[in-house]
Amino acid sequence: MIGLVLSCEHASWTLPPGVDLGVTDDVLRSQASWDPGAYEIAARLGEALGLPVHTGAFSRMWVDLNRGPEHPDVVPRVSYGALVPGNQDLDPDARARRLAEYHAPYWEAVRRDARARLLSIGACLQVSSHSFDPALDPSNRRFDVGVLYDPAFAFEAELAERLTFGLRATGLDVRANKPYSGVGPGITTSLRHELAGQRYAGIQLETSFAVTLAPGGCARVADALAPLLEQLREG
């Protein structure tokens, strides 16, 4: 049996009420600000599995919840090539307050959930839902879903391979550790090392915009993944 944790760090393009970072609305609605479709996939998984979803409430331009608190881009000055004027001259105290109010509670909630699964069940799989733009590298992003993990962690690698093959069996084009490395900065990477020695696996799911922005695309991915996760949960 494996306890499941669902998260979506880049679920929203909105900013806190009254906040203006000097970014135009069209940029706020672009990938520079969020991951389109990632939350819909996570929400559908949560509904199918009867699980809550840890959800980022605001744009990654405000605070990037998929970066550690010490990462230079956790409060980005530039995001996917888009300048964030409101973050250019942010003083250290304002930055610290933003992280304390928005970043730390999110990470602690995910951490607490994962530790509870480890304590009660003995194993935990966190699935962190994200999406990617195939137009950023068309020749290398001609696939539907990426499963990101660290091959050096045997428990995690085994689960990632099972999910990869299971998703492929449904007709999805799935790649391992594409379009990003499974060991890059992120919440799953951080928790993987923080919980090293325990049966924690942190897998980042990257779904192409070609899927998430297509009618029924998010449902297709969630419907393919949910029974695979249910099998892992039931053991």
C-alpha positions in Angstrom: 0.0 0.0 0.0 1.1 3.5 -0.8 -0.3 6.8 0.5 -0.9 9.4 -2.1 -0.3 13.2 -2.1 -1.5 15.4 -4.9 -0.2 18.9 -5.6 -0.3 21.6 -8.2 2.1 24.5 -7.5 1.4 26.5 -10.6 -2.4 26.2 -10.6 -3.3 29.9 -10.9 -2.3 33.0 -12.9 -4.0 35.5 -10.5 -2.3 37.8 -8.0 -3.4 38.5 -4.4 -6.1 41.2 -4.2 -4.6 44.7 -4.7 -1.3 43.5 -6.0 0.1 44.9 -9.2 3.5 43.5 -10.4 3.4 45.7 -13.5 2.7 42.8 -15.8 0.1 43.0 -18.6 -3.0 40.7 -18.4 -1.9 38.7 -21.5 1.4 37.9 -19.8 -0.3 37.0 -16.6 -2.4 34.5 -18.4 0.6 32.9 -20.2 3.0 30.2 -19.0 5.2 32.8 -17.6 2.6 33.0 -14.8 1.1 29.5 -14.5 0.7 26.0 -16.0 -2.5 25.9 -18.0 -4.5 22.6 -17.5 -2.3 21.4 -14.6 -4.8 22.1 -12.0 -7.7 20.5 -14.0 -5.7 17.3 -14.2 -4.9 17.4 -10.5 -8.5 18.3 -9.5 -9.9 15.4 -11.6 -7.4 13.0 -9.9 -8.4 14.3 -6.5 -12.1 13.8 -7.3 -11.5 10.3 -8.7 -9.4 9.2 -5.7 -11.2 11.1 -3.0 -8.1 13.2 -2.1 -7.5 16.9 -1.5 -5.1 18.7 -3.8 -2.5 21.1 -2.5 -3.0 24.1 -4.7 -1.0 27.2 -5.4 -3.4 30.1 -5.0 -1.4 32.7 -7.0 0.9 33.2 -10.0 4.4 31.9 -10.0 5.4 35.5 -10.6 4.3 36.3 -7.0 6.0 33.3 -5.5 7.2 30.2 -7.3 6.0 27.3 -5.1 8.1 24.9 -7.2 11.3 26.5 -6.1 13.0 26.1 -2.7 13.0 29.2 -0.3 16.6 29.9 -1.0 16.4 29.6 -4.8 17.1 32.9 -6.6 14.0 32.5 -8.7 11.5 31.7 -5.9 10.5 35.4 -6.4 11.4 35.7 -10.1 12.6 38.9 -11.6 12.2 37.3 -15.0 9.8 34.4 -15.7 10.0 32.5 -19.1 11.5 35.7 -20.6 8.9 38.0 -19.2 10.1 40.8 -17.0 8.4 41.2 -13.6 8.7 44.9 -12.8 7.3 44.6 -9.3 10.0 42.1 -8.3 13.0 44.1 -9.6 13.8 46.1 -6.5 12.1 44.1 -3.9 13.8 44.7 -0.6 14.9 41.7 1.5 12.3 42.2 4.2 9.5 42.3 1.7 10.8 39.2 0.0 11.0 37.4 3.4 7.5 38.4 4.3 6.2 37.1 1.0 7.9 33.8 1.5 6.7 33.5 5.1 3.1 34.2 4.2 2.7 32.2 1.0 5.6 29.9 0.4 6.3 28.4 3.8 2.7 27.4 4.6 2.3 25.7 1.3 5.5 23.6 1.6 4.8 22.8 5.2 1.3 21.5 4.3 2.7 19.2 1.6 5.5 18.1 3.9 3.1 17.4 6.7 0.8 15.4 4.4 3.7 13.3 3.0 5.0 12.6 6.5 1.6 11.6 7.7 1.4 9.0 4.8 4.8 7.7 5.7 3.9 7.4 9.4 0.5 5.8 8.8 1.1 3.6 5.8 4.9 3.4 5.5 5.1 4.7 1.9 4.2 7.9 0.1 3.9 9.0 -3.6 3.5 12.6 -4.3 2.3 13.5 -7.8 2.9 17.1 -8.6 1.0 18.3 -11.7 2.5 20.7 -14.2 2.3 21.5 -17.9 4.7 22.6 -20.6 4.6 24.5 -23.9 5.8 22.4 -26.9 6.4 25.6 -28.9 9.5 26.4 -26.7 11.4 23.5 -28.3 9.2 21.9 -31.0 11.6 19.3 -32.2 12.1 17.8 -28.7 8.7 18.3 -27.3 6.6 16.1 -29.6 5.0 14.0 -26.9 2.0 14.1 -24.5 3.2 13.6 -21.0 6.6 13.6 -19.2 7.2 11.7 -16.0 9.9 13.3 -14.0 11.8 11.4 -11.3 15.3 10.6 -9.9 16.6 7.3 -11.2 19.0 7.2 -8.2 16.1 6.5 -5.8 15.0 2.9 -6.5 11.6 3.1 -4.9 10.7 6.3 -6.9 12.2 4.9 -10.1 10.1 1.7 -9.8 6.9 3.7 -9.4 7.8 6.1 -12.2 8.3 3.2 -14.6 5.0 1.7 -13.6 3.2 4.9 -14.3 5.1 5.5 -17.5 4.2 2.1 -19.0 0.7 2.3 -17.6 0.0 5.7 -19.3 1.6 4.5 -22.5 -0.8 1.5 -22.5 -3.7 4.0 -22.8 -2.3 5.5 -26.0 -0.5 8.5 -24.5 3.0 9.3 -25.8 5.0 9.4 -22.5 8.7 10.2 -22.0 10.8 9.8 -18.9 12.5 12.9 -17.5 11.3 15.1 -20.4 11.1 18.0 -21.1 13.0 18.6 -17.9 15.4 16.7 -15.7 13.8 14.8 -12.8 16.5 16.2 -10.5 16.0 19.9 -11.2 14.9 22.3 -8.5 11.3 21.7 -7.3 9.3 20.7 -4.3 9.5 16.9 -5.1 13.3 17.2 -5.4 13.6 18.9 -2.1 11.3 16.5 -0.3 13.0 13.5 -1.9 16.3 14.5 -0.2 14.7 15.7 3.0 12.9 12.4 3.4 15.8 10.3 2.1 15.9 6.8 3.7 12.1 6.6 3.8 9.7 5.3 1.2 8.9 8.6 -0.3 8.6 9.1 -4.1 8.1 12.5 -5.7 7.0 12.4 -9.3 6.4 15.6 -11.3 3.9 15.1 -14.1 4.4 17.4 -17.1 1.6 17.5 -19.6 1.9 19.2 -23.0 -0.3 22.2 -23.8 -1.2 20.3 -26.9 -3.1 18.0 -24.6 -4.2 20.4 -21.8 -5.6 23.0 -24.2 -7.4 20.4 -26.4 -11.0 19.6 -25.7 -11.1 16.7 -23.2 -7.3 16.6 -23.0 -7.0 17.1 -19.2 -9.8 14.5 -18.6 -7.9 12.0 -20.8 -4.7 12.3 -18.8 -6.6 12.2 -15.4 -8.7 9.2 -16.5 -5.6 7.3 -17.6 -3.7 8.1 -14.4 -6.3 7.7 -11.7 -6.7 3.8 -11.9 -2.9 3.4 -11.9 -2.7 5.5 -8.7 -5.6 3.5 -7.2 -3.7 0.3 -7.9 -0.7 1.6 -6.1 -2.8 2.8 -3.2 -4.5 -0.5 -2.8 -1.2 -2.4 -3.1 
